[in-house]
Amino acid sequence: MSSQQTAKNAAELLCQQDPLIRIPTKKEKRNLLVAFAHKNKVIYGNAFDVIRLAKDIDLNDIAAVKNNLEHITLLEVKSTNRENIDSSFTGYFFGLTTAELLVAQNLGDKYRFVFVNTLTGQSLELKLNEIFAKARGIYPQWSISF
């Protein structure tokens, strides 16, 4: 299974496990980008996969999104289908993009990383500072595309 398919499965699994989590459509993502920008919070559409809504919000209505940002948390999903990764995700190696790092710093508590093992169904949600506290090593890298 490709890493892209594993990530898709992980997002769907999270939605099944938690009714507050959903995968936004392209229009809903665009509305989120605009609404956060109006609050001087820059986010990148590729820096999150799913969202958690603390209350029912019509994400197709830009005014509703702007008025309810405090009830929206953006979640970046990091997924694996490896048998040897337990619920603590010890030994799990993953990439963190610059966009994800910047959005996490910009949004603080309104942005989380969710690690999902699609094989076991286990997940672990962490804030950026919790990831750094848990990290045994950090290896910076730039990925360049021509």
Secondary structure in CASP SS format (residue, H / E / C, confidence):
PFRMAT SS
TARGET T0000
AUTHOR 0000-0000-0000
METHOD secondary structure of the structure
MODEL  1
M C 1.00
S C 1.00
S H 1.00
Q H 1.00
Q H 1.00
T H 1.00
A H 1.00
K H 1.00
N H 1.00
A H 1.00
A H 1.00
E H 1.00
L H 1.00
L H 1.00
C H 1.00
Q H 1.00
Q H 1.00
D C 1.00
P C 1.00
L C 1.00
I E 1.00
R E 1.00
I C 1.00
P C 1.00
T C 1.00
K H 1.00
K H 1.00
E H 1.00
K H 1.00
R H 1.00
N H 1.00
L H 1.00
L H 1.00
V H 1.00
A H 1.00
F H 1.00
A H 1.00
H H 1.00
K C 1.00
N C 1.00
K C 1.00
V C 1.00
I C 1.00
Y C 1.00
G H 1.00
N H 1.00
A H 1.00
F C 1.00
D C 1.00
V E 1.00
I E 1.00
R E 1.00
L E 1.00
A C 1.00
K C 1.00
D C 1.00
I C 1.00
D C 1.00
L C 1.00
N C 1.00
D C 1.00
I H 1.00
A H 1.00
A H 1.00
V H 1.00
K H 1.00
N H 1.00
N C 1.00
L H 1.00
E H 1.00
H H 1.00
I E 1.00
T E 1.00
L E 1.00
L E 1.00
E E 1.00
V E 1.00
K E 1.00
S E 1.00
T E 1.00
N C 1.00
R C 1.00
E C 1.00
N C 1.00
I C 1.00
D C 1.00
S C 1.00
S C 1.00
F C 1.00
T C 1.00
G C 1.00
Y C 1.00
F C 1.00
F C 1.00
G C 1.00
L C 1.00
T C 1.00
T H 1.00
A H 1.00
E H 1.00
L H 1.00
L H 1.00
V H 1.00
A H 1.00
Q H 1.00
N H 1.00
L H 1.00
G H 1.00
D H 1.00
K H 1.00
Y E 1.00
R E 1.00
F E 1.00
V E 1.00
F E 1.00
V E 1.00
N E 1.00
T C 1.00
L C 1.00
T C 1.00
G C 1.00
Q C 1.00
S E 1.00
L E 1.00
E E 1.00
L E 1.00
K C 1.00
L H 1.00
N H 1.00
E H 1.00
I H 1.00
F H 1.00
A H 1.00
K H 1.00
A C 1.00
R C 1.00
G C 1.00
I C 1.00
Y C 1.00
P C 1.00
Q C 1.00
W C 1.00
S C 1.00
I C 1.00
S C 1.00
F C 1.00
END
